[in-house]
Amino acid sequence: MSSDDDNHANTTFDIGPVGYEIVGDIKKVNDGSSREIGERAVWSVSSCKQGYGVTLLRDDNLESYWQSDGTQPHMVNVQFRQKTDIGCVAIYTDYKSDESYTPSRVSFRVGNHYHDLREIEQIYMQEPCGWVVVKLQDKIHQKSIRAFILQVAILQNHQNGRDTHLRQIKVFSFNGIRKQFDPTLPMGLTSQQFSTVECSMFNTIR
C-alpha cells in the first residue's frame, strides 16, 4: 500500500449532516474502550442475490460480500434480544473493487421494533475504501443510543447503481455502564455519566 493509500485509510470526513471516519484496521475501533456486540443479535436483510446472503456480512472475510437483489432502499436489520447500548457502527466498503455497487448514501435507524424506527444519522460517502466508522449518539442527552433494533439502510449507490455490496458490518458498544459522549474527545473516548446528584455536582469544573 502506498503512502497516499495509508493517508486515505485513516481519514476523517465531514460530508452532509454528520462526519464519519475511515480506518484501515478495525482494531483501531475495538481498542479496549469498546466491544463488538453483533454476535448478540439476529441479522436479516431486505433481499440478497443467491449465494451472497446475510452471513457474508459476519464472516470476517473482506473478500466476500452481501449483495442485494431488489429495489432501493436496501436494508440490513440487526435485532437484539434485549435493549442494548449502541456506540458506533463500522461498515467495510471497497469502491476500487465494487464501483457502482458501493453505497454513497447510508441511513442509520434505531427503535424498539420495526414500526417505530427513527433515523439517527445519515452519511454521504465518496468512493470509500476501508472501514467506515459512524458514531451514533442521542444528541439531546449526549449519550449512546439504546435500542432493540438497528437498521442500516442503503439509500443510494455510486454511479446510480441499483444493487449494493457490503463486505462487513461491525456494531460496537462502549465498555462498562452507560457512558456520556463528550464531543470534544476523539472517537472511542467518553466521559463518565454520574447517577447521583452528589456526584453530578462535581461533573464540571468552573
Secondary structure by P-SEA (a helix, b strand, c coil): ccaaaaaaaccccccccbbbbbbcccccccccccccccccbbbbcccccccccccccccccccbbbbbcccccbbbbbbbcccccccbbbbbbbccccccccccbbbbbbccccccccccbbbbbccccccbbbbbccccccccccccbbbbbbccccccccbbbbcbbbbbbbcccbbbbcccccccbbbbbbccaaaaaacccc
